[in-house]
Structures are given as structure tokens and as C-alpha cells.
């Protein structure tokens, strides 16, 4: 090879490498808020927002829907440990807004993940999801949160949920009941305003009928005349009746509107449970999502 030919070869190689570098994204400074399409491996990334396409939308009530988002391949998993949640980010009027949601699907569901979201009048992200059309994408990152369920980590779990606060509970429940080696007993008190607000009711009641280690109890603010469940707010008497008694081998999980969670924490403390901390830790007896 002549000296001039060698120089041409080297310059060509350097140019090719530089082009490849920019194509792969190495030559651009990417803002941390930029989103990319999920590709291979666990679909989630803890700090990088990734885009997922809406493929199905099922209306569950007047203001609540189940949203199904596509993962990169039919065999892909979201990569979300049980008990953790994701952060959904949208851009509205040029501003980024993020909210946390717990999928009702698990990593046993391949190729997709699902969110059950109630649309609130002042809810920026929930309203954005409500307006989404099939084929639109949303930006997601995770896992987020500190709680992570492990089979048989405790003897019994009590759950007190309000409204869409049932979603982290639902995720844990289905994981427990899908594992025949997990004998954790679960008791749920699920509070809502009206009977039609009870989310995921059909599946919850099917699980209760099929599994002797799971039971669910409803409380309504505005019950119909034929209602046989709890009425009003979740009281200390209801907690004492349906939650596992205070012990070293139980947990109580809380999720719902902040005033409700605050009231439940006070009730539990008065009944002899550990007082919930401002920021819950995985080992806490009473854990707030």
C-alpha cells in the first residue's frame, strides 16, 4: 500500500467511525428529559424516559379506563418488581408533567403493560391519557418506589385502599394468588364513594371466591338501598374487624387520597399498630404507597 493510499484509507475509516458514532447517539448531548423508544431487555429504564404506544383502551366506568401499552416485542417484559410503580411523563402547554402509577399487569404479562386510571377534572396527566388515541405514545420510566414484595415475606397482609389506590394492591394480590407456594393471607378494605366506582370488582370477587387466603370488604359513602357492605368512612371498628391483628409477622398497606391515608394511619396507631412514617420504608409494619 502506498503512503497516499494509506492516508486515504485512514481518513475514510475515521469518517465512517464518526458517522456511526453520531448515528448511535454518541455525538449529541441528550437532555435527561428526552425520550427514546424502548428496544431490548427490560423495557423500563430507571432514569431515562422511554416511549410506549397505546394499543387498547377499555372504559371501565364514566371516568375510569384501562390503558394497554405495547412493549418492544411480544416476549418483552416491563421489568417492574412487584410493589414498585412507574412514572408517566407528558408534555402539556410546553411543560413536562409527571405522575406515578402502578400497572395492574405484572411481568407474567408479556408484550404489554396496563394502567387503570381515573380521570380527574384537575388531573393533568389523567386527562392527557383520557385524550390519547390508539397509536399515540407516552413517556415512562421506572421502577420507582421502595416497597418490593417477596413471597411469604409475612404471614398476613392487610390492605386499605381508596378509589384508584386499589392498583398497587391489585398488583400484589394477583402475584400472591398466582403462586401456589405463597400462602400469605390477604384482607382488603376497599373504600369508594359510589358502587359504580368500585374498580376491578369482577376480578377481585373471582379471586375471593377461588382462593381461601384472600378476602375483600367494601365500604361506600353513598350506598344503594340493597347494599350489605360497609357504609360511610373506614372506621377503627372496620379496621379491627377485617385487618390482621398487630404482630411482628404482618403488614398493613395503605393507598388512597391523602386525607384518607392520614386518617387510616391515626386509626392504626390507636389500635396498636406501628405509627406510619412520613416516608415509608420497606421494613415498616404500616407502609404507605
Buried (B, 14 or more C-beta within 10 A) or exposed (E): EEEEEEEEEEEEEEEEEEEEEEEEEEEEEEEEEEBEEBEEEBBBBEEBBBBBBBBEBEEBEEBBBBBBBBBBEEEBBBBBBBBBBBBBBBEEEEEEBBBBBBBBBBBEBBBBBBBBBBBBEEBBBBBBBBEBEEEBBBBBBBBBBBBEBEEEBBBBBBBBBBBBBBBBBBBBBBBBBEEEEBEBBBBBBBBBEEBBBBBBBEEBEEBBEEBEBBBBBBBBEEBEEEEEBBEEBBEBEBBEEBBBEBEEEBBBBBBBEEEBBBBBBEBBEEBEBBEBEEEBEBEBBBBBB
